[in-house]
């Protein structure tokens, strides 16, 4: 099959949706398909940073990057006009667009309407209330939801949700039966074989004692204020603990540090920024005693799978699709979003019971290998394409 993937950014740009598109495309190439990715030239949206000197082929995937534009400020919206016109002319058997609300999804919509190209849509959905940005950006989203969102959903031949929770939020959960399916995110087991060595990360950042790890964008919807607020309660029981935040800063680092200073716990907080070295990145998971994802909302959370592959217990906000990744009291714990006291109590409990943490981590890895691999995900997506064609 000739497959066109449309996404707002693509590796080496960081992000969960970016990892998803790269991973399924790589697996589809292995299965003998011709895969092309159309994306923007952005490395990050906030701040607006462009990629330079990146190859146009990676892992057998042809990648075409088009120049992105934005209105800036709170009216930030990624516009990629040249991608739109090029997509409409592209000769493919199926187009698969990713991430609800973005400009490039309109290209898939037009390909379906003008040329009848089968259109698959994976929204990686975030509800309006969980978006980063101010009131003007959220106003843009409400306009999009009202005037374009329903058209996109109605035009898609198949909608793929990464979790049942995500699907229930999209378009009020109103979808025609037979046109929607749940295919979760995954990991590549080979990336964790042999298992990562946590000593590499600890030595690189001078870490001793216990490590509470967060991996993700430092963005307003990731619940990091709550994580910082939980530090005093944890330190009261474990004075040797470090809270390590791995990820691209999207405007939160300064305010988090200020908050930590006001609580007198800044010495316990470590920022690494985005880590480009894969070996060092995976070592971060292996170095931790517990992984925490305190987000306001997650459609799924690939980082939870990565932590479990390193046999680490996970604590996550009980929001979105996290409960489909983390099994309560079996592979980790689910906490009320925004409840710093409860979060501190759960972190402390795991740090105080290494045997329980070890058992949770082992069960987590077994579950990931059984249910969440990119090979399995790509196989299910391949069937969707074949059905439509």
N, C-alpha and C positions, 0 to 999 in steps of 0.2 A: 504494500500500500504506500501511496505518497501521502504523507501526513504533514500538516502545517500546525505547529504549536505557536500560539500567540501569548505573550506575557509582558508585563511592564518592565521587568529587569531579568537578567540571566547571569549566572556565575561567570566571572568571579564576584559579581554583586552578591552580598549576603542576604539571607532571608529564607523563611520556610517554603513559601510558594516557589521561590527560585530553585531551591533544592528539589522540590517535587517535580518541576518541569524537567530539570536536568536529569534526574534519576529515571523517570519513566521514559524519557527520550532515549537515554543510553540503553535501557533494556529493550526498547522497541527496535533499535538499530541491531542489537544482538540477534533479534528474531528475524532479521532480514528485510526490515522495512526502510523506506527512504524518508528520513525525518529532517525537516527544516524548522528552525525557530526564528520568528520575527520578534524583535524586542527593541527597547530603547537603548540609547548609549549611556544610560545612567549607572553609576556605581551606587549612589544613595540619592534619595529624594530630598531628605532634610538632614544636612544641607544638600543643595543641588550640586552634586559632583559627578562629572562625566568620566567614563572609562577611556583610556587611550592605549594604543598598541596591544589590542587583544586579537587573538587569532579568529579567523572566520570559519574554522572547523575545529570541533572539540569532541573527542570520543566518537568520531564518525558522524556527528550531528553538524549540519550546515547552520551557521548562525549569522543572521543579517541584523545589524544594529542600526537603527534610524535615529536621527537627531531629535531630542526631546526639547520641549519648551514648557514654560509655566508662567502663569500670571503673577506668581510670587506672593509672599506674605500669607495671610489667612485665606486668600483666594487661591492657594496653591492647588493646581490640578495638572497632571502630566498630559500634555498634548503632543501627539506624534503624527502629524498630518501625512508625511511621506509614507509611513507604514500603512496607512489606510488605503492610499491609492495603489501601492504595490501589491497589497494583499488581494484586492479585488481582482487583479489580473493573474494571480498565481494559479497554475494548473495543478490541483491536488485532488485526492479522493475524499479527504475529510479534513475539517479544520477544528482544532481543539483550543478554545480560549480559556484563560485562567484569570481569576480575581475580579469579582463583581465591582462595578462602578468605574472601571478604568476605560480610557479612551480606546485602547486596542480591541476591546470586546465588540465595539461598534463595527470593526472590520469583519469579524466573523458573522455578525448580524447581516451586514450587507452582502457578503458572499452567499449566505443562505437565501436572502430575498431576491437578489439579482441573478444569481447563477445556479441556485439549487444545490450548492455544496453542503453535504451533511455537516451539521454544526453540533459539536459537543461542548458543554460548558461546565467547568469546575470553578465554582464561585470563591472558594477559600473565604467564606463569607464572614464579615464583621458587621454587626448591627450598628446603626448610626450612633447609638449612645456610647459605644465602646471605641469610637474613632479618636485618634490623636488630632490635635488642632483646635482652633477656637471656633467661635459662633459662626463666622462667615463660611468656614469650611464645612461645618455641619449643615448650614443652610444650603450650600451647593449639593450636598448629599441628599437632602430632603427633596430638592427639585429633581435630582436624578431619579430617586426612588419613584416619584410620582409620575414623571413624564417618559422615562426611558426604561426603568427597571423591568416593568411588566412586559414591555415589548421584547426585551432581551430574553426573559424567561419563556415567553410564549413562542419565540422563534426557535429556541434550541430544540434539536431533535432528541437529545438526551442530556439530562442534568446529573452530574456526579457530585454527591456530597461526601466529604471526608469523615463525617460523623452524623449520627441520627439527630443529635442536638442541633447541629448546624442546619440540617434540612428543615427542622421544625421552625426555625426562625426565618428562613428565606421565603419572601412573598407570603408571610403568614402561614407557611406550611401548605399552601394550596397548590398542588401539582397533580397533573393527570397521572393516574396509575399506569405503569408501564413505560413512563417517560423519565423516571428518576431511579437512581440506584445509589447505594452506599458503597464506596470503595475507599478504605482508610489510607492514611499515609504509611510509609514504611522505612526500612533501613536496608543497607547492604551488609549482610553478615561478614563478607570478606574484609570490610573495613575494620572489623573488630577481631580479626584472626591473623596473628596472635593477639591476645587481649592487650589493650594499651597499658603502658607502664606509667602509673601516676607519679612516680619519682621525677620524671622529666619535667612535668608542670610545677611540682613543688620546688624543685631545685631552681628552675628558671625564674620563679617569682619569690623565692626565699621563704617558702611557707613551711611552718611546723605546726604541730598540734592538730586540732580538728578543723575541717573545711566544710562550710555550707556554701553550695554552689548555685548560682543562677546563670543561665545562658540565654541570651536573646537581645533584642534591641533595647537600649535604654530609652524607652518611650513612656509616655504618660499612661498608657493603657496596660502596662505590664505589672502594676501593683507594687512597684519598688518602694514607694513611700511606706507602705505597710511592712515590707521586709525590713527596712531600716528601723522602723518603730519597734520591731520585734527583737532587735539586737540586745537592748538592756536586759530583757527577761531571760535571754539565753546565756548572756555573759554572767548573770548572777549565779548560774549553775555550772557553767563551763568557761572559765576565764581565759582558756587558751584557744578559743575558737576564732576563725577568720571567716567573714562573709565575702566571697569572691564573686564579682560581677563581670562576666565575659560577654562582650558584645559592643556593637557600634553605638556611639552616643548620639541620640537624636534630641539633645537639648535637656536631658535630665541630670547629667553628672553633677553639675554645679549645685543644683538645688538639693540633690541627695547628700552631697558632702556637707552642705550647710545644715541640713537637718541632722546629720550624724554628729556634727560639731555641737549643735544645741543640746543633744542628748548625752554628749561626752563619750561617744563611742566611735569616733572617726578612725581611731587606731585599728579597729576591728574590720574596717571596710577596705577592700582592695578592688581597684578597677584595672582591667587588663586591656580594654578596647577590643576591637575586632581582631581575631587571630586568624591569619591566612595560612599558617602552616598546619596541615591536616593532622600530622602526628602530634604536635603540641596541643591542638584543639581537642583531640580525643583523649589525650592524657589528662586534660582538665576534669573530665567526667571520672576517670579512674582515680584521680587524686582526692576526690571528695568523700565525705562521710555520709552526706545526704544531699539530694538535689531538690531545689525548691522552685516552683513556677507559680507565683502569687497573682497571676494576671486577672484583670477585670473580665476578660473574655478570651477564649482560645477555640478556634474551630476544631482543633485536634491537639497539636503540640508535638512535633517531631522530636524536639529535644528530650521529651520524656522517654521516648523509645531509645534514644542514644544513651541516656543515663542508665536505663534498665539493661541495655546490652553490656554495660560495664558493671552489672550486678550491684547497682546502687538503689536504695529505697528512694521513693519520690514523694514529695508533698506538693500538692497543687490545689489551687482554688477550685471549688466544686462548681465550675462554670463551663458552658459550652460542651465541647467534646472531651474534656479531660477525664471524665468518669468512664469514658470508653477506652481510654489509654491506661488509666490507673485503676486497679481493682482495690477498693477500700479494705484495709487490714490484711490484704494478701500481697500486693506488690508495692503498696504505699498507703498514703493517707490523703484524704480530701478535707479541705478547710473552708470555712465561710470566707468569701472574698471580703477583704478590708478589715478582718478581725486580727489585729496584731497580737493580742493576748493569746488567742487560740493558736495562732501560727507559732509563737514562741514556745508554747506548751508542747506542741507536736514535735518541733525541732529538738527541744530538750529531751523529750521522751525517747526519740530515736538515738540521739547521741549518748544517752545513758544506758542503752540496751544494745550493745554491738551484736549480740547473737540474733536478736529480732531483726536488726538491720540487714544482717547477712542473709537470713532466710528470705526476707522480702526481696532483696536483690537477686537472689538465685531464682525465685519464682518469676520475677519480672523478666529476666533474660529468657527463661524457658517459654514464657508466653509470647514474647516478641518473635522468637524464632518460629513459633507455631503459627502466628497470625499476621505478622506485620513485616513482610519483606518486599523490597521493590520488585523482585522477580514475580511474586504473587500478584502485586498490585498491577504491574504492567500486563500480565496475562489477562486479568479481568478487564482492563481497559481495552486491550486488543480485541476481546470478544465484543465489546460495545461497538467499536469501529466496524468490525465484520458484519454485525447485525444490520447496521445502518447502510453499509455499502451494498 
